[in-house]
Amino acid sequence: MMSLQEMSDRLEIQDLFARYSFAIDERDWDALDRVFTPDARIDYSETGGAAGTFAQIKAWLPVALERFPMFQHMVATTRLELEGDTARSRTILFNPMVHRDEAGEERTFFIGLWYRDRLVRTPEGWRIAERYEEMAYTHNVPPMPPVPTVPAA
């Protein structure tokens, strides 16, 4: 049986993942400050993105996602391993996206992946200290130019 602490931790981490999804989908980049630790490392490279520090990725996201007028991050089914004030997780993400090319044509495509995270409990609550995107599948992805590079630290 789960302890009250474990139930609370699981709910707080579930909320953390939802806050990440809403921050990205609403392009509320400052909300990510309440999702990641300041020294977090983020690696989106396997799925065609970039890798870097939290500050670098936070600056990169608005530029990289500009060509997508709409997207949704739908997280579900987390395997969570709690160990006191740290945790590891693997979470499914289904990510429909709309790409707008230079001619203004729009195309909807789908990405399925897993987030592999290392989480830490901070005085402000649970935060993501490391995030790695692991590719599962894509469908209907249009041709696109490479993503912009990550700004220097």
N, CA and C atoms as a LAMMPS dump frame, in Angstrom:
ITEM: TIMESTEP
0
ITEM: NUMBER OF ATOMS
459
ITEM: BOX BOUNDS ff ff ff
-5.0000000000000000e+02 5.0000000000000000e+02
-5.0000000000000000e+02 5.0000000000000000e+02
-5.0000000000000000e+02 5.0000000000000000e+02
ITEM: ATOMS id mol type element x y z
1 1 1 N 0.841 -1.175 0
2 1 2 C 0 0 0
3 1 3 C 0.892 1.246 0
4 2 1 N 0.479 2.249 -0.746
5 2 2 C 1.241 3.498 -0.808
6 2 3 C 1.037 4.307 0.465
7 3 1 N 2.119 4.95 0.876
8 3 2 C 2.024 5.865 2.014
9 3 3 C 1.385 7.165 1.531
10 4 1 N 0.94 7.975 2.484
11 4 2 C 0.404 9.291 2.121
12 4 3 C 1.46 10.135 1.419
13 5 1 N 2.729 10.014 1.832
14 5 2 C 3.816 10.769 1.189
15 5 3 C 3.978 10.346 -0.27
16 6 1 N 3.949 9.046 -0.527
17 6 2 C 4.094 8.578 -1.907
18 6 3 C 2.915 9.031 -2.761
19 7 1 N 1.709 8.958 -2.221
20 7 2 C 0.54 9.438 -2.975
21 7 3 C 0.681 10.923 -3.295
22 8 1 N 1.103 11.692 -2.302
23 8 2 C 1.292 13.121 -2.507
24 8 3 C 2.369 13.381 -3.562
25 9 1 N 3.499 12.674 -3.465
26 9 2 C 4.582 12.85 -4.436
27 9 3 C 4.109 12.52 -5.845
28 10 1 N 3.392 11.424 -5.998
29 10 2 C 2.909 11.028 -7.322
30 10 3 C 1.954 12.079 -7.903
31 11 1 N 1.065 12.613 -7.085
32 11 2 C 0.149 13.655 -7.566
33 11 3 C 0.893 14.936 -7.924
34 12 1 N 1.867 15.307 -7.101
35 12 2 C 2.641 16.52 -7.394
36 12 3 C 3.444 16.368 -8.675
37 13 1 N 4.003 15.193 -8.913
38 13 2 C 4.775 14.961 -10.136
39 13 3 C 3.851 14.926 -11.347
40 14 1 N 2.684 14.332 -11.21
41 14 2 C 1.689 14.352 -12.297
42 14 3 C 1.327 15.798 -12.639
43 15 1 N 1.142 16.627 -11.622
44 15 2 C 0.842 18.043 -11.837
45 15 3 C 2.018 18.756 -12.501
46 16 1 N 3.233 18.413 -12.119
47 16 2 C 4.432 18.991 -12.724
48 16 3 C 4.447 18.725 -14.229
49 17 1 N 4.142 17.493 -14.631
50 17 2 C 4.132 17.154 -16.053
51 17 3 C 3.021 17.903 -16.787
52 18 1 N 1.883 18.078 -16.147
53 18 2 C 0.793 18.854 -16.763
54 18 3 C 1.203 20.317 -16.911
55 19 1 N 1.873 20.879 -15.898
56 19 2 C 2.315 22.271 -15.986
57 19 3 C 3.317 22.457 -17.123
58 20 1 N 4.2 21.477 -17.33
59 20 2 C 5.126 21.539 -18.461
60 20 3 C 4.341 21.592 -19.771
61 21 1 N 3.391 20.686 -19.928
62 21 2 C 2.609 20.613 -21.173
63 21 3 C 1.876 21.923 -21.447
64 22 1 N 1.217 22.469 -20.437
65 22 2 C 0.488 23.728 -20.631
66 22 3 C 1.442 24.892 -20.903
67 23 1 N 2.593 24.922 -20.227
68 23 2 C 3.561 25.995 -20.475
69 23 3 C 4.005 25.982 -21.935
70 24 1 N 4.328 24.811 -22.463
71 24 2 C 4.761 24.715 -23.859
72 24 3 C 3.608 25.066 -24.793
73 25 1 N 2.449 24.446 -24.591
74 25 2 C 1.325 24.643 -25.513
75 25 3 C 0.787 26.069 -25.498
76 26 1 N 0.911 26.756 -24.37
77 26 2 C 0.461 28.147 -24.282
78 26 3 C 1.601 29.129 -24.533
79 27 1 N 2.781 28.593 -24.839
80 27 2 C 3.972 29.412 -25.113
81 27 3 C 4.265 30.362 -23.941
82 28 1 N 4.056 29.846 -22.754
83 28 2 C 4.316 30.597 -21.517
84 28 3 C 5.691 30.17 -21.006
85 29 1 N 6.724 30.691 -21.651
86 29 2 C 8.088 30.238 -21.393
87 29 3 C 8.509 30.484 -19.948
88 30 1 N 8.049 31.554 -19.329
89 30 2 C 8.422 31.824 -17.943
90 30 3 C 7.825 30.812 -16.971
91 31 1 N 6.718 30.166 -17.349
92 31 2 C 6.137 29.129 -16.493
93 31 3 C 7.086 27.941 -16.355
94 32 1 N 7.997 27.776 -17.296
95 32 2 C 8.967 26.682 -17.208
96 32 3 C 9.914 26.838 -16.03
97 33 1 N 10.042 28.073 -15.508
98 33 2 C 10.872 28.297 -14.324
99 33 3 C 10.345 27.524 -13.118
100 34 1 N 9.06 27.183 -13.132
101 34 2 C 8.443 26.432 -12.037
102 34 3 C 8.336 24.944 -12.365
103 35 1 N 8.975 24.539 -13.465
104 35 2 C 8.977 23.14 -13.889
105 35 3 C 10.372 22.528 -13.772
106 36 1 N 11.393 23.281 -14.196
107 36 2 C 12.766 22.79 -14.214
108 36 3 C 13.585 23.419 -13.091
109 37 1 N 14.627 22.706 -12.669
110 37 2 C 15.603 23.317 -11.779
111 37 3 C 16.431 24.294 -12.611
112 38 1 N 16.992 25.332 -11.997
113 38 2 C 17.796 26.291 -12.765
114 38 3 C 18.977 25.649 -13.488
115 39 1 N 19.517 24.55 -12.925
116 39 2 C 20.674 23.887 -13.533
117 39 3 C 20.291 22.651 -14.35
118 40 1 N 19.025 22.535 -14.73
119 40 2 C 18.55 21.36 -15.468
120 40 3 C 19.26 21.219 -16.81
121 41 1 N 19.393 19.976 -17.239
122 41 2 C 19.896 19.641 -18.571
123 41 3 C 18.721 19.058 -19.35
124 42 1 N 18.552 19.521 -20.583
125 42 2 C 17.421 19.096 -21.408
126 42 3 C 17.971 18.651 -22.751
127 43 1 N 17.519 17.478 -23.213
128 43 2 C 18.01 16.931 -24.472
129 43 3 C 16.832 16.483 -25.338
130 44 1 N 16.524 17.305 -26.337
131 44 2 C 15.473 17.007 -27.31
132 44 3 C 16.078 16.506 -28.625
133 45 1 N 17.382 16.215 -28.665
134 45 2 C 18.077 15.963 -29.925
135 45 3 C 17.621 14.699 -30.644
136 46 1 N 17.248 13.65 -29.913
137 46 2 C 16.82 12.412 -30.576
138 46 3 C 15.553 12.63 -31.393
139 47 1 N 14.747 13.603 -31.012
140 47 2 C 13.488 13.876 -31.711
141 47 3 C 13.62 15.052 -32.682
142 48 1 N 14.861 15.419 -32.998
143 48 2 C 15.083 16.471 -33.981
144 48 3 C 15.289 17.849 -33.402
145 49 1 N 15.317 17.96 -32.086
146 49 2 C 15.48 19.256 -31.435
147 49 3 C 16.912 19.517 -31.033
148 50 1 N 17.085 20.185 -29.929
149 50 2 C 18.399 20.598 -29.45
150 50 3 C 18.626 20.061 -28.04
151 51 1 N 19.843 20.238 -27.573
152 51 2 C 20.202 19.858 -26.201
153 51 3 C 20.97 21.013 -25.576
154 52 1 N 20.804 21.173 -24.257
155 52 2 C 21.538 22.224 -23.574
156 52 3 C 21.065 22.415 -22.162
157 53 1 N 21.482 23.527 -21.596
158 53 2 C 21.063 23.884 -20.246
159 53 3 C 19.616 24.378 -20.285
160 54 1 N 19.008 24.464 -19.131
161 54 2 C 17.642 24.999 -19.068
162 54 3 C 17.585 26.393 -19.686
163 55 1 N 18.518 27.264 -19.338
164 55 2 C 18.51 28.63 -19.873
165 55 3 C 18.627 28.626 -21.396
166 56 1 N 19.49 27.786 -21.934
167 56 2 C 19.643 27.714 -23.389
168 56 3 C 18.362 27.217 -24.059
169 57 1 N 17.774 26.158 -23.516
170 57 2 C 16.564 25.591 -24.126
171 57 3 C 15.388 26.545 -23.976
172 58 1 N 15.285 27.219 -22.851
173 58 2 C 14.197 28.194 -22.666
174 58 3 C 14.293 29.307 -23.709
175 59 1 N 15.483 29.757 -24.039
176 59 2 C 15.669 30.79 -25.069
177 59 3 C 15.445 30.219 -26.47
178 60 1 N 15.736 28.951 -26.66
179 60 2 C 15.628 28.287 -27.961
180 60 3 C 14.184 27.963 -28.329
181 61 1 N 13.37 27.572 -27.357
182 61 2 C 12.01 27.099 -27.632
183 61 3 C 11.155 28.082 -28.442
184 62 1 N 11.071 29.364 -28.094
185 62 2 C 10.213 30.264 -28.875
186 62 3 C 10.62 30.362 -30.338
187 63 1 N 11.919 30.296 -30.598
188 63 2 C 12.414 30.367 -31.978
189 63 3 C 12.127 29.059 -32.704
190 64 1 N 12.42 27.934 -32.053
191 64 2 C 12.237 26.625 -32.677
192 64 3 C 10.769 26.31 -32.944
193 65 1 N 9.883 26.768 -32.076
194 65 2 C 8.461 26.429 -32.209
195 65 3 C 7.662 27.469 -32.991
196 66 1 N 8.314 28.509 -33.455
197 66 2 C 7.626 29.577 -34.183
198 66 3 C 6.919 29.065 -35.439
199 67 1 N 7.484 28.083 -36.129
200 67 2 C 6.898 27.587 -37.377
201 67 3 C 5.709 26.651 -37.166
202 68 1 N 5.352 26.432 -35.908
203 68 2 C 4.221 25.566 -35.575
204 68 3 C 3.106 26.408 -34.953
205 69 1 N 2.046 26.725 -35.707
206 69 2 C 0.987 27.565 -35.139
207 69 3 C 0.178 26.859 -34.046
208 70 1 N 0.242 25.524 -34.006
209 70 2 C -0.529 24.792 -32.992
210 70 3 C 0.166 23.471 -32.701
211 71 1 N 0.11 23.086 -31.443
212 71 2 C 0.59 21.776 -31.015
213 71 3 C -0.037 21.466 -29.671
214 72 1 N -0.048 20.193 -29.328
215 72 2 C -0.55 19.751 -28.027
216 72 3 C 0.405 18.71 -27.475
217 73 1 N 0.715 18.834 -26.212
218 73 2 C 1.534 17.859 -25.511
219 73 3 C 0.613 17.096 -24.565
220 74 1 N 0.334 15.866 -24.911
221 74 2 C -0.594 15.057 -24.118
222 74 3 C 0.199 13.942 -23.433
223 75 1 N 0.473 14.131 -22.134
224 75 2 C 1.252 13.163 -21.373
225 75 3 C 0.321 12.157 -20.7
226 76 1 N 0.809 10.915 -20.619
227 76 2 C 0.022 9.851 -19.998
228 76 3 C 0.961 8.716 -19.584
229 77 1 N 0.481 7.865 -18.739
230 77 2 C 1.142 6.617 -18.384
231 77 3 C 2.606 6.818 -18.003
232 78 1 N 2.789 7.203 -16.777
233 78 2 C 4.136 7.407 -16.24
234 78 3 C 4.551 6.21 -15.398
235 79 1 N 5.753 5.724 -15.678
236 79 2 C 6.4 4.767 -14.761
237 79 3 C 7.305 5.6 -13.88
238 80 1 N 7.061 5.583 -12.586
239 80 2 C 7.753 6.461 -11.651
240 80 3 C 8.439 5.63 -10.578
241 81 1 N 9.728 5.908 -10.384
242 81 2 C 10.507 5.253 -9.339
243 81 3 C 10.946 6.323 -8.352
244 82 1 N 10.284 6.352 -7.196
245 82 2 C 10.578 7.342 -6.149
246 82 3 C 11.644 6.809 -5.205
247 83 1 N 12.577 7.69 -4.843
248 83 2 C 13.597 7.37 -3.84
249 83 3 C 13.819 8.595 -2.982
250 84 1 N 12.972 8.794 -1.98
251 84 2 C 13.099 9.949 -1.093
252 84 3 C 12.833 11.245 -1.837
253 85 1 N 13.88 12.091 -1.927
254 85 2 C 13.744 13.396 -2.563
255 85 3 C 14.155 13.4 -4.026
256 86 1 N 14.327 12.215 -4.614
257 86 2 C 14.644 12.105 -6.033
258 86 3 C 13.729 11.066 -6.661
259 87 1 N 13.624 11.131 -7.968
260 87 2 C 12.794 10.162 -8.682
261 87 3 C 13.284 10.068 -10.118
262 88 1 N 12.972 8.954 -10.74
263 88 2 C 13.199 8.756 -12.173
264 88 3 C 11.856 8.361 -12.772
265 89 1 N 11.628 8.853 -13.995
266 89 2 C 10.354 8.531 -14.634
267 89 3 C 10.542 8.346 -16.131
268 90 1 N 9.597 7.628 -16.707
269 90 2 C 9.469 7.481 -18.162
270 90 3 C 7.991 7.668 -18.45
271 91 1 N 7.678 8.676 -19.273
272 91 2 C 6.292 9.082 -19.5
273 91 3 C 6.002 9.14 -20.987
274 92 1 N 4.863 8.605 -21.384
275 92 2 C 4.436 8.647 -22.783
276 92 3 C 3.961 10.053 -23.132
277 93 1 N 4.334 10.51 -24.331
278 93 2 C 3.832 11.77 -24.869
279 93 3 C 3.291 11.515 -26.268
280 94 1 N 2.064 11.987 -26.515
281 94 2 C 1.484 12.029 -27.854
282 94 3 C 1.42 13.492 -28.231
283 95 1 N 2.024 13.848 -29.376
284 95 2 C 2.24 15.25 -29.71
285 95 3 C 1.789 15.558 -31.14
286 96 1 N 0.484 15.876 -31.34
287 96 2 C 0.077 16.369 -32.656
288 96 3 C 0.581 17.801 -32.837
289 97 1 N 1.039 18.09 -34.061
290 97 2 C 1.592 19.415 -34.35
291 97 3 C 1.119 19.868 -35.727
292 98 1 N 0.99 21.167 -35.896
293 98 2 C 0.68 21.755 -37.195
294 98 3 C 1.913 22.534 -37.642
295 99 1 N 2.411 22.209 -38.824
296 99 2 C 3.563 22.91 -39.383
297 99 3 C 3.08 23.861 -40.475
298 100 1 N 3.59 25.085 -40.453
299 100 2 C 3.288 26.053 -41.51
300 100 3 C 4.585 26.296 -42.288
301 101 1 N 4.556 25.998 -43.592
302 101 2 C 5.768 26.202 -44.389
303 101 3 C 5.865 27.652 -44.858
304 102 1 N 6.917 27.952 -45.604
305 102 2 C 7.166 29.327 -46.04
306 102 3 C 6.077 29.86 -46.957
307 103 1 N 5.355 28.98 -47.644
308 103 2 C 4.261 29.395 -48.535
309 103 3 C 2.947 29.562 -47.774
310 104 1 N 2.955 29.27 -46.468
311 104 2 C 1.747 29.398 -45.658
312 104 3 C 0.894 28.145 -45.615
313 105 1 N 1.337 27.075 -46.266
314 105 2 C 0.601 25.805 -46.251
315 105 3 C 0.779 25.143 -44.878
316 106 1 N -0.322 24.604 -44.36
317 106 2 C -0.272 23.935 -43.065
318 106 3 C -0.479 22.433 -43.224
319 107 1 N 0.223 21.674 -42.388
320 107 2 C 0.123 20.218 -42.408
321 107 3 C 0.195 19.716 -40.972
322 108 1 N -0.757 18.852 -40.626
323 108 2 C -0.782 18.257 -39.289
324 108 3 C -0.007 16.951 -39.311
325 109 1 N 0.839 16.762 -38.301
326 109 2 C 1.589 15.516 -38.174
327 109 3 C 1.605 15.106 -36.706
328 110 1 N 2.096 13.903 -36.455
329 110 2 C 2.057 13.333 -35.111
330 110 3 C 3.427 12.801 -34.713
331 111 1 N 3.746 12.985 -33.462
332 111 2 C 4.967 12.435 -32.882
333 111 3 C 4.58 11.698 -31.601
334 112 1 N 5.116 10.521 -31.444
335 112 2 C 4.979 9.768 -30.206
336 112 3 C 6.357 9.59 -29.604
337 113 1 N 6.48 9.866 -28.335
338 113 2 C 7.784 9.732 -27.687
339 113 3 C 7.606 9.469 -26.21
340 114 1 N 8.734 9.278 -25.552
341 114 2 C 8.77 9.153 -24.097
342 114 3 C 9.663 10.251 -23.548
343 115 1 N 9.245 10.812 -22.428
344 115 2 C 10.123 11.675 -21.646
345 115 3 C 10.795 10.791 -20.612
346 116 1 N 12.103 10.831 -20.573
347 116 2 C 12.86 10.162 -19.513
348 116 3 C 13.409 11.267 -18.629
349 117 1 N 12.959 11.308 -17.392
350 117 2 C 13.276 12.422 -16.493
351 117 3 C 13.959 11.963 -15.216
352 118 1 N 14.798 12.852 -14.695
353 118 2 C 15.291 12.76 -13.326
354 118 3 C 14.671 13.941 -12.599
355 119 1 N 13.996 13.661 -11.496
356 119 2 C 13.257 14.679 -10.747
357 119 3 C 13.859 14.841 -9.365
358 120 1 N 13.729 16.051 -8.828
359 120 2 C 14.201 16.325 -7.472
360 120 3 C 13.144 17.137 -6.726
361 121 1 N 13.061 16.849 -5.419
362 121 2 C 12.187 17.652 -4.561
363 121 3 C 12.976 18.884 -4.128
364 122 1 N 12.395 20.059 -4.322
365 122 2 C 13.033 21.317 -3.918
366 122 3 C 12.131 21.964 -2.87
367 123 1 N 12.579 23.044 -2.236
368 123 2 C 11.701 23.748 -1.297
369 123 3 C 10.413 24.254 -1.96
370 124 1 N 10.441 24.448 -3.283
371 124 2 C 9.249 24.915 -4.017
372 124 3 C 8.439 23.763 -4.601
373 125 1 N 8.825 22.522 -4.349
374 125 2 C 8.118 21.361 -4.882
375 125 3 C 8.995 20.593 -5.858
376 126 1 N 8.414 19.57 -6.465
377 126 2 C 9.145 18.732 -7.406
378 126 3 C 9.498 19.526 -8.659
379 127 1 N 10.706 19.273 -9.189
380 127 2 C 11.188 19.909 -10.41
381 127 3 C 11.915 18.87 -11.258
382 128 1 N 11.977 19.127 -12.551
383 128 2 C 12.727 18.268 -13.47
384 128 3 C 14.173 18.76 -13.488
385 129 1 N 15.11 17.869 -13.176
386 129 2 C 16.535 18.199 -13.19
387 129 3 C 17.193 17.751 -14.494
388 130 1 N 16.645 16.716 -15.11
389 130 2 C 17.126 16.23 -16.408
390 130 3 C 15.927 15.73 -17.195
391 131 1 N 15.884 16.096 -18.467
392 131 2 C 14.83 15.597 -19.356
393 131 3 C 15.484 15.146 -20.651
394 132 1 N 15.131 13.936 -21.073
395 132 2 C 15.588 13.389 -22.343
396 132 3 C 14.362 12.925 -23.118
397 133 1 N 14.236 13.368 -24.375
398 133 2 C 13.149 12.901 -25.233
399 133 3 C 13.619 11.697 -26.032
400 134 1 N 12.907 10.595 -25.869
401 134 2 C 13.215 9.343 -26.564
402 134 3 C 12.16 9.118 -27.654
403 135 1 N 12.585 9.033 -28.9
404 135 2 C 11.665 8.897 -30.028
405 135 3 C 10.997 7.523 -30.034
406 136 1 N 9.705 7.51 -30.358
407 136 2 C 8.977 6.26 -30.559
408 136 3 C 8.547 6.162 -32.024
409 137 1 N 7.779 7.147 -32.514
410 137 2 C 7.297 7.092 -33.895
411 137 3 C 6.905 8.487 -34.368
412 138 1 N 6.756 8.61 -35.681
413 138 2 C 6.213 9.822 -36.293
414 138 3 C 5.238 9.399 -37.377
415 139 1 N 4.355 10.318 -37.737
416 139 2 C 3.41 10.071 -38.832
417 139 3 C 3.151 11.387 -39.557
418 140 1 N 3.31 11.368 -40.88
419 140 2 C 2.943 12.498 -41.737
420 140 3 C 3.822 13.736 -41.523
421 141 1 N 5.067 13.534 -41.128
422 141 2 C 5.961 14.666 -40.88
423 141 3 C 6.332 15.318 -42.212
424 142 1 N 6.106 16.633 -42.346
425 142 2 C 6.45 17.319 -43.591
426 142 3 C 7.951 17.579 -43.676
427 143 1 N 8.443 17.841 -44.887
428 143 2 C 9.842 18.274 -44.98
429 143 3 C 9.991 19.635 -44.3
430 144 1 N 11.031 19.771 -43.516
431 144 2 C 11.27 21.017 -42.779
432 144 3 C 12.758 21.326 -42.787
433 145 1 N 13.105 22.617 -42.767
434 145 2 C 14.523 22.94 -42.603
435 145 3 C 14.975 22.559 -41.198
436 146 1 N 16.282 22.446 -41.005
437 146 2 C 16.785 22.091 -39.662
438 146 3 C 16.324 23.101 -38.617
439 147 1 N 16.251 22.627 -37.379
440 147 2 C 15.885 23.511 -36.281
441 147 3 C 17.011 24.51 -36.049
442 148 1 N 16.678 25.667 -35.489
443 148 2 C 17.73 26.635 -35.176
444 148 3 C 18.679 26.075 -34.13
445 149 1 N 19.869 26.631 -34.081
446 149 2 C 20.847 26.191 -33.087
447 149 3 C 20.533 26.795 -31.732
448 150 1 N 21.055 26.169 -30.715
449 150 2 C 20.874 26.63 -29.341
450 150 3 C 21.774 27.849 -29.117
451 151 1 N 21.245 28.904 -28.493
452 151 2 C 22.106 30.055 -28.19
453 151 3 C 23.215 29.676 -27.224
454 152 1 N 24.336 30.319 -27.337
455 152 2 C 25.463 30.046 -26.453
456 152 3 C 25.115 30.415 -25.024
457 153 1 N 25.716 29.684 -24.094
458 153 2 C 25.45 29.935 -22.667
459 153 3 C 26.077 31.219 -22.191
